[in-house]
Amino acid sequence: MQLTMAMEALRVAIRYLNLVNDASNLGHYKMLQLNLKRFVHLDSAAVAALNILPKPGTHPNSPGYHWQSILGVLDHCRTPQGHRLLAQWIKQPLRSIEILNDRHDIVQCLLESPSTLTSLHDDYLKRIPDVLMLTKRLLRQKATMQDLFRVYQVILRTPRIVNTLLSLENATVKNVLCVAMKSLLEDLSGLKQLVEQVVDFEAIEAGDYLVKASFDEQLQDMKNDMSRILAKMERLQQKAADDLNMEKPQVRLDNVAKIGYHFRVTLKDDSELRKNKNYKILDVVKGGVRFTNEKLSEYSEEYGNLCEKYEEQQKSVVEEIIKVAIGYAAPLSSLNGELAQLDCLVSFALAAMRAPTPYVRPKMLKEGAGVLSLKDLRHPCLELQEHVTFIANHVIFEKDVCNMFIITGPNMGGKSTYIRSVGTAVLMAHVGAFVPCSEATITMVDSILGRVGASDNIVKGLSTFMVEMIETSGIVRTATENSLVIIDELGRGTSTYEGCGIAWSIAEHLAKQTKCFTLFATHFHEITHLAESVKTVKNCHMAAVADAENFTLLYQVRPGVMEKSFGIQVARLANFPEAVVHTAQRIYSEFEDEYSEKQVQSDKEQLDKIDAAVERLTTSGNDVDIDEAELSALVENFARDIKQLDSEYFRAVLSVEGN
């Protein structure tokens, strides 16, 4: 074993769960190595940023559950095992294009047959219990006759589900779902026959889950004795009616746990009873007067003793039956998985159909294809909220043409929502769901990495900026050319120049070295100049319209750069005191004027340095006797002088020449 840390973690888990001390656990667990390369890697920041999971403790029936997280949007499951599997799927997106295409095929087939979809969701799946829980109870030998009957019901209902699916006449549905379920039903036919031989179905109609008396000789003998005693008590009932001058229906023969079998008459018949000394009144209740006599008490006690013996013998028989049923645990567990898978796919179809604008099937391309195109992209959580009209946008990535979008625009303009929408759509496609677009082509990714939002970690003693740097470091170290990276407002936790420098370097590294698809939202407008030196970087912005009085956010993504962030206008929208807004505007104007003066002076100094460098080159180069080596040295000195200048233009020119 080379997985030292994994084995140590397993040891701790076994000890914590106290598995070894329970004999029923022995032989019922398998140790499997999980191949993480099968799944799309999601870092914790991406999980939080994309709102993949609901808040802990949120119940599926709670208000707002279906729009508070991606899991909530997709979760229309009817079975407990379906809920569990869907949560697992969404935390482990797949990298297998074959499996994803199968899931998309099935979802599309279900959407094309709404009546079948409704039947599966509202009828068949609704009646399926938690088979995994029942199987665990069997394995622990804690199952009851009722549990066994519920398993039997699943075995009976599954063929109806299979036949309904086969009626769709879809090859993928047949191969992925029906073939497996039909095979498992054959494996479980013995368990079905066992239940039919053992369970007393007539007793179930009365609410009792009993073993058929005919199944065991001792049970049959005791059942016969109990029937004889019951017949004697019924004859006593007739005699009591005669003694009290009543009809037999007026004297009821009842059985209550505390007092056993007894007679009961209504309160209005109480007078006749009190005249007869052969009967003993037990108590008077709202339902009448309860009474008995010596013979009935004797029969009741005898019947009660037989019932106890019958229960003990039945318990022994049930234990033997459960031991036999344990042999069917493996196919039951597999059937549970198949039903859960069907529940999830039905849930995907319902989510696509019930969305305000129906979702579409994404066209999936193999890793490395280098295309990510989402037309009329929406955010699935936001569009489900009341009184929200979502404005859709496009995003088109193409390898070696556009690998990165640097997104600028006003606060509250929709930058974060836009980049989250892209990550969400890619995630949904990688679990087998349809996506909230009008058209989607998605290249398979190996990871979805994110750095969105700002928060500290008091428990670990980490500042907001440190958390940001740790998460960003993880992105830089783990991202590949097949990753999708979303970054929002990187570098806010330190000084403006340091933050801008860090943000620029990260963006440049992802654009030049990693070359992964990246959405980089920022208020550092200087970073947009990266598009001048890296051809695969494109600028876009969230549109807004502003004048002296009004400020309108359009929530539309447009090409190019927006030089202003409109922070003061947003502050006014947030109902800041007007005096505070005026002060902010004044200070902003002062800073802007000061920066402009410094920029003019800096530009003049740069021009003077350039003139001096050119003059040195031309003066020395006028010497007609200069040889090739000296001329080469002059050019190198000129290039060195230019490189020392703080000029974005010359840096870009030299970068192009160097390539």
C-alpha positions as CSV (number, residue, x, y, z in Angstrom):
1,M,0.0,0.0,0.0
2,Q,1.6,3.3,-1.1
3,L,-1.4,5.5,-0.2
4,T,-0.2,6.1,3.3
5,M,-2.3,9.1,4.0
6,A,-5.4,7.6,2.5
7,M,-5.0,4.4,4.6
8,E,-4.4,6.5,7.8
9,A,-7.6,8.5,7.0
10,L,-9.5,5.2,6.5
11,R,-8.2,3.9,9.8
12,V,-9.4,7.0,11.6
13,A,-12.8,6.8,9.9
14,I,-13.3,3.1,10.8
15,R,-12.4,3.9,14.4
16,Y,-14.6,6.9,14.6
17,L,-17.6,5.0,13.2
18,N,-16.9,2.1,15.5
19,L,-17.4,-0.3,12.6
20,V,-15.1,-3.1,14.0
21,N,-17.1,-3.6,17.2
22,D,-20.3,-4.4,15.3
23,A,-20.3,-8.0,14.1
24,S,-22.9,-7.2,11.5
25,N,-20.4,-5.0,9.6
26,L,-18.0,-7.8,9.0
27,G,-17.7,-8.8,5.3
28,H,-20.1,-6.0,4.2
29,Y,-17.6,-3.3,3.2
30,K,-15.3,-3.1,0.2
31,M,-12.2,-0.9,0.0
32,L,-12.0,0.7,-3.5
33,Q,-9.6,3.2,-4.8
34,L,-11.3,6.2,-6.4
35,N,-9.8,7.4,-9.7
36,L,-10.0,11.2,-9.3
37,K,-9.1,11.7,-13.0
38,R,-12.6,10.5,-13.9
39,F,-14.0,13.8,-12.4
40,V,-13.8,17.5,-13.1
41,H,-11.8,19.1,-10.3
42,L,-13.8,21.8,-8.4
43,D,-11.9,23.9,-5.9
44,S,-13.7,25.1,-2.8
45,A,-13.8,28.6,-4.1
46,A,-15.6,27.5,-7.2
47,V,-18.1,25.5,-5.2
48,A,-18.9,28.6,-3.1
49,A,-18.8,31.1,-6.0
50,L,-21.1,29.0,-8.2
51,N,-23.6,28.4,-5.4
52,I,-23.5,24.7,-6.1
53,L,-24.9,23.5,-2.8
54,P,-27.6,24.9,-0.6
55,K,-26.8,26.2,2.9
56,P,-26.3,23.4,5.5
57,G,-29.7,22.4,7.0
58,T,-31.8,23.6,4.1
59,H,-34.7,21.2,3.5
60,P,-35.8,20.5,-0.1
61,N,-39.3,21.6,0.9
62,S,-38.3,24.9,2.4
63,P,-39.3,28.2,0.6
64,G,-36.7,29.2,-2.0
65,Y,-34.9,25.9,-2.1
66,H,-35.1,25.6,-5.9
67,W,-33.4,28.9,-6.6
68,Q,-30.9,29.2,-3.9
69,S,-28.4,26.8,-5.4
70,I,-27.6,24.8,-8.5
71,L,-28.5,21.6,-6.7
72,G,-31.9,23.1,-5.8
73,V,-32.5,24.2,-9.4
74,L,-31.9,20.6,-10.7
75,D,-33.4,18.7,-7.7
76,H,-36.9,17.5,-8.6
77,C,-36.1,13.9,-7.3
78,R,-38.9,11.8,-5.8
79,T,-36.8,9.3,-3.9
80,P,-34.3,9.7,-1.1
81,Q,-31.7,7.8,-3.1
82,G,-32.2,10.2,-6.0
83,H,-31.6,13.2,-3.8
84,R,-28.3,11.6,-2.5
85,L,-27.1,10.6,-6.0
86,L,-27.8,14.0,-7.5
87,A,-25.8,15.7,-4.7
88,Q,-23.0,13.3,-5.5
89,W,-23.2,13.9,-9.2
90,I,-23.0,17.7,-8.9
91,K,-20.0,17.5,-6.6
92,Q,-18.3,15.1,-9.0
93,P,-18.8,16.3,-12.6
94,L,-17.7,13.8,-15.1
95,R,-14.9,13.9,-17.7
96,S,-16.3,11.0,-19.7
97,I,-17.9,12.4,-22.9
98,E,-19.5,9.0,-23.5
99,I,-21.4,8.9,-20.2
100,L,-22.4,12.5,-20.5
101,N,-23.8,12.0,-24.0
102,D,-25.8,9.0,-22.7
103,R,-27.3,11.2,-20.0
104,H,-28.1,14.0,-22.5
105,D,-29.7,11.4,-24.8
106,I,-32.0,10.1,-22.0
107,V,-32.9,13.6,-20.9
108,Q,-33.8,14.6,-24.4
109,C,-35.8,11.4,-24.9
110,L,-37.8,12.1,-21.7
111,L,-38.5,15.7,-22.8
112,E,-39.8,14.4,-26.1
113,S,-42.4,12.3,-24.3
114,P,-44.0,14.6,-21.6
115,S,-46.6,12.0,-20.7
116,T,-44.0,9.4,-19.9
117,L,-42.0,11.9,-17.9
118,T,-45.0,12.9,-15.9
119,S,-45.9,9.2,-15.2
120,L,-42.4,8.4,-14.0
121,H,-42.2,11.4,-11.7
122,D,-45.7,11.7,-10.3
123,D,-46.5,8.0,-10.1
124,Y,-43.9,5.3,-10.3
125,L,-40.9,7.0,-8.6
126,K,-43.1,8.5,-6.0
127,R,-43.9,5.0,-4.7
128,I,-40.3,3.8,-4.5
129,P,-38.9,3.7,-0.9
130,D,-35.3,4.1,0.2
131,V,-34.0,0.7,-1.0
132,L,-30.5,1.4,0.3
133,M,-31.8,2.0,3.8
134,L,-33.8,-1.2,3.7
135,T,-30.8,-3.1,2.4
136,K,-28.6,-1.8,5.3
137,R,-31.3,-2.9,7.7
138,L,-31.2,-6.4,6.1
139,L,-27.4,-6.5,6.4
140,R,-27.5,-5.5,10.1
141,Q,-30.3,-8.1,10.6
142,K,-32.5,-5.3,12.0
143,A,-35.1,-5.6,9.3
144,T,-38.7,-6.4,10.0
145,M,-41.5,-8.1,8.1
146,Q,-42.7,-4.7,7.0
147,D,-39.2,-3.9,5.6
148,L,-39.2,-7.2,3.7
149,F,-42.7,-6.3,2.3
150,R,-41.5,-2.9,1.2
151,V,-38.6,-4.5,-0.7
152,Y,-41.1,-6.9,-2.3
153,Q,-43.2,-3.8,-3.4
154,V,-40.1,-2.4,-5.2
155,I,-39.5,-5.7,-7.0
156,L,-43.2,-5.6,-8.1
157,R,-43.2,-2.0,-9.3
158,T,-39.9,-2.0,-11.1
159,P,-41.1,-4.0,-14.1
160,R,-43.8,-1.4,-14.7
161,I,-41.0,1.3,-14.8
162,V,-39.0,-0.9,-17.2
163,N,-41.9,-1.4,-19.6
164,T,-42.7,2.3,-19.5
165,L,-39.1,3.1,-20.5
166,L,-39.0,0.4,-23.2
167,S,-42.1,2.1,-24.7
168,L,-39.9,5.1,-25.6
169,E,-38.1,2.9,-28.1
170,N,-34.8,4.6,-27.4
171,A,-31.5,2.7,-27.7
172,T,-29.7,4.6,-25.0
173,V,-32.6,4.4,-22.6
174,K,-32.7,0.6,-23.2
175,N,-29.0,0.0,-22.9
176,V,-28.3,2.4,-19.9
177,L,-31.4,1.8,-17.8
178,C,-33.6,-1.1,-18.9
179,V,-31.0,-3.8,-19.5
180,A,-29.5,-3.4,-16.0
181,M,-32.9,-3.3,-14.2
182,K,-34.2,-6.4,-16.1
183,S,-31.1,-8.3,-15.2
184,L,-31.4,-7.3,-11.5
185,L,-35.1,-8.3,-11.4
186,E,-34.1,-11.8,-12.6
187,D,-31.5,-12.0,-9.8
188,L,-34.2,-10.9,-7.3
189,S,-36.9,-13.3,-8.4
190,G,-35.9,-15.7,-5.6
191,L,-36.5,-13.1,-3.0
192,K,-39.9,-12.2,-4.6
193,Q,-40.9,-15.9,-4.3
194,L,-39.7,-16.1,-0.7
195,V,-41.8,-13.1,0.4
196,E,-44.9,-14.6,-1.4
197,Q,-44.4,-17.8,0.5
198,V,-43.8,-16.2,3.9
199,V,-45.9,-13.1,4.3
200,D,-49.5,-13.2,5.3
201,F,-51.0,-10.7,2.7
202,E,-54.5,-10.9,4.3
203,A,-53.0,-9.7,7.6
204,I,-51.3,-6.8,5.8
205,E,-54.7,-5.5,4.7
206,A,-55.6,-5.2,8.4
207,G,-52.3,-3.4,9.1
208,D,-50.4,-6.4,10.5
209,Y,-47.2,-7.7,9.1
210,L,-47.2,-11.4,9.9
211,V,-45.7,-14.7,8.8
212,K,-48.1,-17.1,7.2
213,A,-49.0,-19.7,9.8
214,S,-48.8,-22.4,7.1
215,F,-45.1,-21.6,6.6
216,D,-44.1,-23.1,9.9
217,E,-45.6,-26.2,11.6
218,Q,-45.4,-24.8,15.2
219,L,-46.9,-21.5,14.0
220,Q,-49.7,-23.5,12.4
221,D,-50.5,-25.4,15.6
222,M,-50.6,-22.3,17.7
223,K,-52.7,-20.5,15.1
224,N,-55.2,-23.4,15.2
225,D,-55.3,-23.2,19.1
226,M,-55.8,-19.4,18.9
227,S,-58.7,-19.9,16.4
228,R,-60.4,-22.4,18.7
229,I,-60.1,-20.1,21.7
230,L,-61.4,-17.2,19.7
231,A,-64.4,-19.3,18.7
232,K,-65.1,-20.1,22.3
233,M,-65.0,-16.4,23.2
234,E,-67.5,-15.7,20.4
235,R,-69.8,-18.3,21.9
236,L,-69.5,-16.6,25.3
237,Q,-70.4,-13.3,23.5
238,Q,-73.7,-14.9,22.4
239,K,-74.4,-16.2,25.9
240,A,-73.7,-12.8,27.4
241,A,-76.2,-11.3,24.9
242,D,-78.8,-13.9,25.9
243,D,-78.2,-13.3,29.7
244,L,-78.7,-9.5,29.2
245,N,-81.7,-9.8,26.9
246,M,-79.9,-8.2,24.0
247,E,-79.0,-9.0,20.4
248,K,-75.5,-10.3,19.8
249,P,-74.3,-7.1,18.0
250,Q,-75.2,-5.1,21.1
251,V,-72.6,-6.9,23.1
252,R,-69.2,-6.3,21.6
253,L,-66.2,-8.5,22.0
254,D,-63.2,-6.2,22.2
255,N,-59.5,-6.7,22.8
256,V,-57.3,-4.1,24.5
257,A,-53.6,-4.6,25.4
258,K,-53.9,-3.8,29.1
259,I,-57.0,-5.8,29.9
260,G,-57.2,-8.4,27.1
261,Y,-60.5,-9.6,25.7
262,H,-63.7,-8.3,27.3
263,F,-67.3,-7.4,26.6
264,R,-68.6,-3.9,26.0
265,V,-72.1,-2.4,25.9
266,T,-73.3,1.1,25.5
267,L,-74.0,3.4,28.5
268,K,-77.8,3.2,27.9
269,D,-77.6,-0.6,28.3
270,D,-75.8,-0.2,31.6
271,S,-78.9,-1.0,33.8
272,E,-79.4,-4.5,32.4
273,L,-75.7,-5.3,33.1
274,R,-75.8,-4.1,36.7
275,K,-78.7,-6.4,37.5
276,N,-76.7,-9.5,36.5
277,K,-74.3,-10.7,39.1
278,N,-72.5,-13.2,36.8
279,Y,-70.5,-10.4,35.2
280,K,-67.9,-8.1,36.6
281,I,-67.7,-4.4,35.4
282,L,-64.1,-3.5,34.6
283,D,-64.6,0.3,33.9
284,V,-66.8,2.8,32.4
285,V,-65.5,4.9,29.5
286,K,-66.9,7.2,26.9
287,G,-67.4,4.3,24.5
288,G,-69.5,2.4,27.0
289,V,-69.2,-0.1,29.9
290,R,-66.5,-2.7,29.7
291,F,-67.1,-6.0,31.6
292,T,-66.1,-9.7,31.7
293,N,-66.8,-12.9,33.5
294,E,-64.6,-15.7,34.9
295,K,-64.7,-17.8,31.8
296,L,-63.8,-15.0,29.4
297,S,-60.9,-13.9,31.6
298,E,-59.6,-17.5,31.5
299,Y,-59.9,-17.7,27.7
300,S,-58.4,-14.2,27.3
301,E,-55.3,-15.1,29.4
302,E,-54.9,-18.4,27.5
303,Y,-55.2,-16.5,24.2
304,G,-52.6,-13.9,25.4
305,N,-50.1,-16.6,26.3
306,L,-50.5,-18.2,22.9
307,C,-50.0,-14.8,21.2
308,E,-46.7,-14.3,23.1
309,K,-45.5,-17.8,22.1
310,Y,-46.6,-17.1,18.5
311,E,-44.6,-13.8,18.5
312,E,-41.5,-15.6,19.8
313,Q,-41.8,-18.3,17.2
314,Q,-42.5,-15.8,14.5
315,K,-39.5,-13.8,15.5
316,S,-37.4,-16.9,15.2
317,V,-38.8,-17.6,11.7
318,V,-38.3,-14.0,10.6
319,E,-34.7,-14.1,11.7
320,E,-34.2,-17.1,9.5
321,I,-36.0,-15.4,6.6
322,I,-33.8,-12.3,7.0
323,K,-30.7,-14.4,6.9
324,V,-31.8,-15.8,3.5
325,A,-32.8,-12.3,2.3
326,I,-29.3,-11.0,3.1
327,G,-28.0,-13.0,0.2
328,Y,-29.9,-10.6,-2.1
329,A,-28.3,-7.5,-0.7
330,A,-25.9,-7.0,-3.6
331,P,-28.6,-6.9,-6.4
332,L,-30.8,-4.8,-4.1
333,S,-28.0,-2.3,-3.7
334,S,-27.5,-2.2,-7.5
335,L,-31.2,-1.8,-8.1
336,N,-31.2,1.1,-5.7
337,G,-28.5,2.7,-7.8
338,E,-30.4,2.2,-11.1
339,L,-33.6,3.7,-9.7
340,A,-31.6,6.6,-8.2
341,Q,-30.0,7.2,-11.6
342,L,-33.4,7.2,-13.3
343,D,-34.7,9.6,-10.7
344,C,-31.8,12.1,-11.4
345,L,-32.3,12.0,-15.1
346,V,-36.1,12.5,-14.8
347,S,-35.2,15.5,-12.5
348,F,-32.9,16.9,-15.1
349,A,-35.7,16.7,-17.7
350,L,-38.1,18.4,-15.4
351,A,-35.6,21.2,-14.6
352,A,-35.1,21.9,-18.3
353,M,-38.8,21.8,-19.0
354,R,-40.0,23.9,-16.0
355,A,-37.4,26.7,-16.4
356,P,-38.8,30.1,-17.4
357,T,-37.0,29.6,-20.7
358,P,-36.4,25.9,-21.4
359,Y,-32.9,24.7,-21.2
360,V,-31.1,23.3,-24.3
361,R,-28.9,20.3,-24.9
362,P,-25.2,21.2,-25.0
363,K,-23.0,19.8,-27.8
364,M,-20.1,18.3,-26.0
365,L,-16.6,18.2,-27.6
366,K,-13.6,16.2,-26.4
367,E,-10.9,17.8,-24.3
368,G,-8.6,19.9,-26.3
369,A,-11.2,20.9,-29.0
370,G,-10.8,24.4,-27.8
371,V,-14.4,25.8,-28.2
372,L,-16.7,27.2,-25.6
373,S,-19.8,28.9,-27.1
374,L,-22.8,29.8,-25.0
375,K,-25.5,31.8,-26.8
376,D,-28.2,33.8,-24.8
377,L,-26.7,32.5,-21.5
378,R,-28.7,33.0,-18.3
379,H,-28.1,32.3,-14.7
380,P,-30.4,29.4,-13.6
381,C,-30.9,30.6,-10.0
382,L,-31.6,34.2,-10.8
383,E,-34.2,33.6,-13.6
384,L,-36.3,31.4,-11.2
385,Q,-36.8,34.3,-8.8
386,E,-40.0,36.2,-8.9
387,H,-40.0,39.7,-10.5
388,V,-36.7,39.0,-12.2
389,T,-36.3,39.5,-16.0
390,F,-32.9,38.1,-16.8
391,I,-30.9,39.7,-19.6
392,A,-29.1,37.0,-21.5
393,N,-25.6,37.4,-22.9
394,H,-23.2,35.5,-25.1
395,V,-19.7,34.1,-24.5
396,I,-17.5,32.6,-27.2
397,F,-14.0,31.2,-26.5
398,E,-11.8,29.7,-29.2
399,K,-8.4,28.3,-28.6
400,D,-5.5,30.4,-29.9
401,V,-8.0,33.1,-30.9
402,C,-9.7,34.1,-27.6
403,N,-8.6,32.4,-24.4
404,M,-9.3,35.2,-22.0
405,F,-11.9,37.9,-21.5
406,I,-11.0,40.8,-19.3
407,I,-14.3,42.2,-18.1
408,T,-14.7,45.8,-16.9
409,G,-17.7,47.8,-16.0
410,P,-19.6,49.5,-13.2
411,N,-20.2,48.1,-9.8
412,M,-23.5,46.2,-9.7
413,G,-23.3,46.0,-13.5
414,G,-23.4,42.2,-13.6
415,K,-19.8,41.2,-14.0
416,S,-19.8,38.6,-11.3
417,T,-23.2,37.2,-12.4
418,Y,-21.9,36.9,-16.0
419,I,-18.8,34.9,-15.1
420,R,-20.7,32.8,-12.6
421,S,-23.2,32.0,-15.3
422,V,-20.5,30.6,-17.6
423,G,-19.1,28.4,-14.8
424,T,-22.6,27.2,-13.9
425,A,-23.5,26.3,-17.5
426,V,-20.2,24.3,-17.9
427,L,-20.8,22.5,-14.6
428,M,-24.4,21.6,-15.5
429,A,-23.3,20.2,-18.8
430,H,-20.6,18.0,-17.1
431,V,-23.2,16.4,-14.8
432,G,-25.5,15.5,-17.7
433,A,-28.1,18.3,-17.4
434,F,-29.2,20.7,-20.1
435,V,-28.0,24.3,-19.8
436,P,-29.8,27.7,-19.7
437,C,-28.9,28.9,-23.2
438,S,-30.4,29.0,-26.6
439,E,-27.4,27.2,-28.0
440,A,-24.3,25.7,-26.4
441,T,-21.1,24.0,-27.6
442,I,-18.8,23.0,-24.7
443,T,-15.4,21.5,-24.8
444,M,-14.8,19.1,-21.9
445,V,-12.8,20.6,-19.1
446,D,-10.6,19.0,-16.5
447,S,-11.3,21.6,-13.8
448,I,-13.4,24.6,-12.9
449,L,-11.4,26.9,-10.7
450,G,-12.6,30.2,-9.1
451,R,-11.6,33.2,-7.1
452,V,-14.8,35.2,-6.5
453,G,-15.8,37.3,-3.5
454,A,-13.8,38.4,-0.5
455,S,-13.9,36.9,3.0
456,D,-11.4,36.2,5.8
457,N,-11.0,33.0,7.8
458,I,-11.0,34.0,11.5
459,V,-10.6,30.4,12.7
460,K,-7.4,29.8,10.8
461,G,-6.2,33.4,11.4
462,L,-6.2,34.3,7.7
463,S,-6.9,37.8,6.5
464,T,-9.1,38.5,3.5
465,F,-6.1,39.1,1.3
466,M,-4.3,36.0,2.5
467,V,-7.3,33.8,1.7
468,E,-7.4,35.5,-1.8
469,M,-3.7,34.8,-2.4
470,I,-4.0,31.1,-1.2
471,E,-6.9,30.5,-3.5
472,T,-5.3,32.2,-6.4
473,S,-2.0,30.3,-5.8
474,G,-4.0,27.1,-6.1
475,I,-5.4,28.2,-9.4
476,V,-2.0,29.1,-10.9
477,R,-0.5,25.8,-9.7
478,T,-3.3,23.5,-10.8
479,A,-4.9,25.0,-13.9
480,T,-4.1,23.4,-17.3
481,E,-5.0,24.4,-20.8
482,N,-8.2,22.4,-20.4
483,S,-9.4,24.3,-17.3
484,L,-12.0,26.9,-17.0
485,V,-11.0,29.7,-14.6
486,I,-13.2,32.5,-13.3
487,I,-11.6,35.4,-11.3
488,D,-13.4,38.4,-9.9
489,E,-11.9,41.5,-8.4
490,L,-8.4,40.0,-7.7
491,G,-6.1,42.2,-5.7
492,R,-8.5,44.4,-3.7
493,G,-7.1,43.5,-0.3
494,T,-3.9,45.4,-0.6
495,S,-2.7,48.8,-2.0
496,T,-3.9,49.8,-5.4
497,Y,-0.5,49.5,-7.2
498,E,0.3,46.2,-5.5
499,G,-3.1,44.8,-6.2
500,C,-2.9,45.9,-9.9
501,G,0.5,44.3,-10.2
502,I,-0.6,41.0,-8.8
503,A,-3.8,40.9,-10.9
504,W,-1.8,41.8,-14.0
505,S,0.8,39.1,-13.4
506,I,-1.8,36.4,-12.7
507,A,-3.8,37.4,-15.8
508,E,-0.6,37.4,-17.9
509,H,0.5,34.0,-16.6
510,L,-2.9,32.4,-17.4
511,A,-3.0,34.0,-20.8
512,K,0.6,33.3,-21.9
513,Q,1.6,30.2,-20.0
514,T,-1.5,28.2,-19.0
515,K,-3.6,29.3,-22.0
516,C,-6.8,28.1,-20.4
517,F,-10.2,29.7,-20.9
518,T,-10.4,32.5,-18.4
519,L,-13.0,35.1,-17.4
520,F,-11.2,37.9,-15.5
521,A,-13.4,40.6,-14.0
522,T,-11.6,43.7,-12.6
523,H,-11.8,47.3,-11.8
524,F,-8.0,47.7,-12.5
525,H,-8.5,49.2,-16.0
526,E,-4.7,49.1,-16.6
527,I,-5.0,45.3,-17.0
528,T,-7.0,45.8,-20.2
529,H,-3.8,46.9,-21.9
530,L,-2.8,43.2,-21.7
531,A,-4.9,42.7,-24.9
532,E,-2.4,44.9,-26.8
533,S,0.4,42.5,-26.2
534,V,-1.4,39.1,-26.0
535,K,-3.5,38.4,-29.1
536,T,-5.7,35.8,-27.3
537,V,-6.8,38.3,-24.7
538,K,-10.0,40.2,-25.5
539,N,-11.7,43.1,-23.6
540,C,-15.4,43.4,-22.9
541,H,-17.5,45.4,-20.5
542,M,-20.9,45.5,-18.8
543,A,-22.8,48.4,-20.5
544,A,-24.2,51.3,-18.6
545,V,-25.6,54.7,-19.5
546,A,-24.8,57.7,-17.3
547,D,-25.2,61.5,-17.4
548,A,-25.2,64.2,-14.8
549,E,-28.5,63.1,-13.3
550,N,-29.2,59.5,-14.2
551,F,-27.3,56.2,-14.1
552,T,-28.8,53.1,-15.8
553,L,-27.3,49.6,-15.7
554,L,-28.0,47.7,-19.0
555,Y,-26.5,44.3,-17.9
556,Q,-25.4,43.7,-21.4
557,V,-21.9,42.4,-22.3
558,R,-20.3,44.5,-25.1
559,P,-16.8,44.5,-26.7
560,G,-14.2,46.9,-25.5
561,V,-13.2,48.6,-22.3
562,M,-15.2,50.7,-19.9
563,E,-12.8,53.2,-18.3
564,K,-15.1,54.1,-15.4
565,S,-16.5,52.0,-12.6
566,F,-19.3,54.5,-11.6
567,G,-18.7,53.7,-7.9
568,I,-20.1,57.1,-6.8
569,Q,-23.2,56.6,-8.9
570,V,-23.8,53.3,-7.3
571,A,-23.3,54.9,-3.9
572,R,-26.1,57.3,-4.8
573,L,-28.3,54.4,-5.9
574,A,-27.7,52.9,-2.5
575,N,-29.1,56.0,-0.9
576,F,-25.9,57.4,0.5
577,P,-26.4,60.8,2.2
578,E,-26.0,63.4,-0.5
579,A,-23.3,65.3,1.5
580,V,-21.2,62.1,1.5
581,V,-21.7,61.6,-2.3
582,H,-20.7,65.2,-3.0
583,T,-17.5,64.9,-0.9
584,A,-16.7,61.6,-2.7
585,Q,-17.1,63.3,-6.0
586,R,-14.9,66.3,-5.0
587,I,-12.1,64.1,-3.7
588,Y,-12.3,61.9,-6.8
589,S,-12.0,64.9,-9.1
590,E,-9.0,66.2,-7.1
591,F,-7.3,62.8,-7.5
592,E,-8.1,62.6,-11.2
593,D,-6.7,66.1,-11.8
594,E,-3.5,65.3,-9.8
595,Y,-3.1,62.1,-11.7
596,S,-3.5,63.9,-15.1
597,E,-0.8,66.5,-14.2
598,K,1.6,63.7,-13.2
599,Q,0.8,61.8,-16.3
600,V,1.6,64.9,-18.5
601,Q,4.9,65.4,-16.7
602,S,5.7,61.7,-17.0
603,D,4.9,61.7,-20.7
604,K,7.2,64.7,-21.2
605,E,10.0,63.0,-19.4
606,Q,9.5,59.8,-21.5
607,L,9.7,61.8,-24.7
608,D,12.9,63.5,-23.6
609,K,14.5,60.2,-22.8
610,I,13.4,58.8,-26.2
611,D,14.8,61.8,-28.0
612,A,18.1,61.4,-26.2
613,A,18.3,57.7,-27.0
614,V,17.5,58.4,-30.7
615,E,20.1,61.2,-30.8
616,R,22.8,59.0,-29.3
617,L,22.0,56.3,-32.0
618,T,21.9,58.7,-34.9
619,T,25.0,60.7,-33.8
620,S,27.1,57.5,-33.5
621,G,25.6,55.9,-36.5
622,N,26.6,58.9,-38.8
623,D,30.2,57.7,-38.7
624,V,30.7,56.2,-42.2
625,D,33.6,54.1,-41.1
626,I,31.7,52.3,-38.4
627,D,31.9,48.5,-38.7
628,E,29.1,46.0,-38.4
629,A,30.0,45.0,-34.8
630,E,30.0,48.6,-33.6
631,L,26.7,49.2,-35.3
632,S,25.2,46.1,-33.6
633,A,26.4,47.3,-30.2
634,L,24.8,50.7,-30.9
635,V,21.5,49.1,-31.7
636,E,21.7,46.9,-28.5
637,N,22.4,50.0,-26.4
638,F,19.4,51.7,-28.0
639,A,17.2,48.7,-27.3
640,R,18.4,48.7,-23.7
641,D,17.6,52.4,-23.3
642,I,14.1,51.8,-24.6
643,K,13.5,48.8,-22.3
644,Q,14.3,50.9,-19.3
645,L,11.5,53.3,-20.2
646,D,8.1,52.9,-18.5
647,S,6.3,52.7,-21.8
648,E,3.5,50.2,-22.4
649,Y,3.8,50.9,-26.2
650,F,7.5,50.0,-26.4
651,R,7.1,47.0,-24.2
652,A,4.4,45.7,-26.6
653,V,6.6,46.4,-29.7
654,L,9.6,44.7,-28.2
655,S,7.5,41.7,-27.1
656,V,6.2,41.3,-30.7
657,E,9.8,41.6,-32.1
658,G,11.0,39.1,-29.6
659,N,8.4,36.6,-30.7
